[in-house]
Amino acid sequence: QVKLEESGGGLVQAGGSLRLSCAASGRTFSAYTMGWFRQAPGREREFVAAVTWSSSRTYYTESVKGRFTISRDNTKNAVYLQMNSLKPEDTAVYSCAATPTVSSTWWRDYSYWGQGTQVTVSS
């Protein structure tokens, strides 16, 4: 069974940092673009960041540029999201996902999804 599983979420004060991890199993995702999405209560799912198979291209939503960094380790079949200078508006369930599309910020392009991990940023 193909599975993505996130970890690293938690409660942090504004200005703090968290590092999210996504471990994949059942399939090698080295040729896939890996992305992070988030969804806050009452809001639609939002693209956060993505990294292509070669790590030569990364993409970020404007609100996290300069604060978040996406990376991947294909030898471990994993993707990470380093989140710094967190703000209360970053509070959401963060999910990792994979797509064969070279570069996509559209959630419906992603074929595989994790269950999500809660990130809560207090003011």
C-alpha positions as CSV (number, residue, x, y, z in Angstrom):
1,Q,0.0,0.0,0.0
2,V,1.3,3.4,-0.9
3,K,1.4,5.7,2.1
4,L,2.6,9.1,3.1
5,E,2.8,10.0,6.8
6,E,3.5,13.4,8.3
7,S,5.1,14.1,11.6
8,G,6.6,17.1,13.5
9,G,3.5,19.2,14.1
10,G,2.7,20.8,17.4
11,L,2.1,23.9,19.4
12,V,4.5,26.8,19.1
13,Q,4.5,30.5,19.9
14,A,4.6,33.1,17.2
15,G,8.1,33.6,16.0
16,G,9.0,30.0,16.7
17,S,10.0,27.2,14.4
18,L,8.9,23.7,13.5
19,R,10.2,21.1,11.1
20,L,7.7,18.8,9.4
21,S,8.6,15.5,8.0
22,C,6.8,13.3,5.5
23,A,7.8,9.6,5.1
24,A,6.7,7.7,2.1
25,S,6.4,3.9,1.8
26,G,5.1,1.4,-0.7
27,R,6.5,3.3,-3.6
28,T,9.6,5.3,-4.6
29,F,8.7,9.0,-5.2
30,S,12.1,10.1,-6.5
31,A,10.5,11.0,-9.9
32,Y,7.5,12.9,-8.3
33,T,7.1,16.4,-7.3
34,M,6.4,16.6,-3.6
35,G,4.3,19.3,-2.1
36,W,2.9,20.6,1.2
37,F,-0.6,21.9,1.6
38,R,-2.5,23.3,4.6
39,Q,-6.1,23.7,5.6
40,A,-7.3,25.8,8.4
41,P,-10.8,25.5,9.9
42,G,-13.4,27.1,7.6
43,R,-10.9,27.7,4.8
44,E,-10.1,25.9,1.6
45,R,-7.0,23.8,1.1
46,E,-4.0,26.0,0.3
47,F,-0.8,25.3,-1.5
48,V,2.3,25.9,0.7
49,A,5.4,24.6,-1.1
50,A,6.6,22.1,-3.6
51,V,9.9,20.6,-4.8
52,T,10.6,18.8,-8.1
53,W,12.3,15.4,-8.3
54,S,15.7,17.0,-9.0
55,S,15.4,19.6,-6.2
56,S,16.4,22.1,-8.9
57,R,13.1,24.0,-8.5
58,T,11.1,24.9,-5.5
59,Y,7.8,26.8,-5.3
60,Y,6.3,28.7,-2.4
61,T,3.1,30.5,-1.8
62,E,3.8,34.2,-1.3
63,S,2.9,34.3,2.4
64,V,5.6,31.8,3.4
65,K,8.5,33.0,1.2
66,G,11.5,33.7,3.2
67,R,10.1,31.8,6.2
68,F,9.6,28.2,5.0
69,T,12.0,25.9,3.2
70,I,11.0,22.7,1.5
71,S,13.6,20.0,0.9
72,R,13.7,16.3,0.1
73,D,15.9,13.3,0.6
74,N,15.3,10.7,-2.1
75,T,17.5,8.2,-0.4
76,K,15.1,8.2,2.5
77,N,12.0,8.7,0.3
78,A,11.1,11.7,2.5
79,V,10.3,15.4,2.2
80,Y,10.6,18.1,4.8
81,L,9.2,21.5,5.5
82,Q,11.3,23.8,7.8
83,M,9.0,26.5,9.1
84,N,10.6,29.6,10.8
85,S,9.1,32.8,12.1
86,L,5.7,31.2,12.4
87,K,2.6,33.4,12.6
88,P,-0.8,32.6,14.0
89,E,-2.2,32.6,10.5
90,D,0.0,29.6,9.8
91,T,-2.2,27.5,12.0
92,A,-3.6,24.6,10.0
93,V,-3.4,20.9,9.3
94,Y,-0.4,20.4,7.1
95,S,-0.4,17.6,4.6
96,C,2.2,16.3,2.2
97,A,1.4,15.0,-1.2
98,A,3.0,13.6,-4.4
99,T,2.2,14.2,-8.1
100,P,3.8,13.0,-11.3
101,T,3.2,16.5,-12.7
102,V,6.6,18.2,-13.0
103,S,5.5,21.4,-11.2
104,S,2.0,22.0,-9.8
105,T,0.4,24.1,-7.1
106,W,-3.0,22.7,-7.8
107,W,-4.1,20.2,-5.2
108,R,-6.1,18.1,-7.6
109,D,-2.9,17.2,-9.5
110,Y,-1.7,15.3,-6.5
111,S,-2.4,11.6,-6.4
112,Y,-1.1,10.6,-3.0
113,W,-1.8,12.3,0.3
114,G,-0.8,11.9,3.9
115,Q,-3.2,12.2,6.8
116,G,-1.9,15.5,7.9
117,T,-0.3,16.9,11.0
118,Q,-1.6,19.8,13.1
119,V,0.4,23.0,13.5
120,T,-0.9,25.5,16.0
121,V,0.8,28.9,16.4
122,S,-0.2,31.0,19.4
123,S,0.0,34.7,19.6
